Amino acid sequence: MPKEFSFDQNYPNPFNPSTTFEFALPEPCHVTLEVYNILGQSVATLVDQAYVAGRHRYHWDGTVRGRPLASGVYFAKLVAGDHTVTRKMAVVK
């Protein structure tokens, strides 16, 4: 069981067409994982649900409403309880 919260860098990064996010929760909490474009606009909400304590993995196919993301820089923001972490990622076609 993890002793502290963590949100690892997604891999692969840069990615095409998919990527994986991993995070650790020392206690159960509600988690949101959102993707933002370089302008700070939300482009996708990947996760919005309660998770049990432990290590978790979320695999994303790199699409939004069935369409692949355009090449560019994006940010993945994970909010879990009192923790908020943002990671920079890139889509390369």
Helices and strands as residue ranges (DSSP letters): E 6-7, E 19-25, E 29-37, E 42-51, E 54-60, E 63-64, E 67-68, E 72-80, E 83-91
